[in-house]
Amino acid sequence: MKWINLTLAVLLLVLARKLLWCVRWLWRYYHGREVPPPIGWLPGRSGEGFAAHIQRTEE
């Protein structure tokens, strides 16, 4: 039971970090400043895989 609580606490911290990043991004975007780079160690999609798939299909 203790490891479940620890896992949930770590997940909560990761999600809180992402939420703070989103708020910061929105604040900077709204005020016309440079937006922060994405959080590197969280999964994200750049669209490169889809673009490569479309390119192969067109060829």
C-alpha positions in Angstrom: 0.0 0.0 0.0 2.9 2.3 0.7 4.4 2.0 -2.8 1.0 2.9 -4.3 1.0 6.1 -2.2 4.5 6.9 -3.3 3.7 6.3 -6.9 0.6 8.5 -6.7 2.7 11.3 -5.0 5.3 11.2 -7.8 2.6 11.3 -10.4 1.0 14.3 -8.7 4.3 16.1 -8.7 4.9 15.4 -12.4 1.4 16.6 -13.3 1.8 19.7 -11.1 5.0 20.6 -12.9 3.3 20.2 -16.2 0.4 22.4 -15.0 2.8 25.1 -13.9 4.6 25.0 -17.2 1.3 25.4 -19.1 0.3 28.4 -17.0 3.7 29.9 -17.6 3.4 29.3 -21.3 -0.1 30.8 -21.5 1.1 33.9 -19.4 4.0 34.5 -21.7 2.0 33.9 -24.9 -0.7 36.3 -23.7 1.8 39.1 -22.9 3.7 38.7 -26.2 6.9 37.3 -24.7 9.0 34.3 -25.8 7.3 31.1 -24.7 9.3 28.5 -22.7 10.6 25.4 -24.4 8.7 22.2 -23.8 9.6 20.0 -20.8 12.1 17.6 -22.3 11.6 14.5 -20.2 7.9 14.3 -20.7 6.5 12.6 -23.8 5.4 14.9 -26.5 4.5 14.8 -30.2 6.3 17.0 -32.6 4.5 15.9 -35.7 7.7 14.7 -37.5 6.5 11.1 -37.7 3.2 12.1 -39.3 5.0 14.4 -41.8 7.4 11.6 -42.7 4.5 9.3 -43.2 2.8 11.8 -45.5 6.0 12.3 -47.5 6.4 8.5 -48.0 2.8 8.2 -49.1 3.2 11.0 -51.7 6.3 9.4 -53.2 
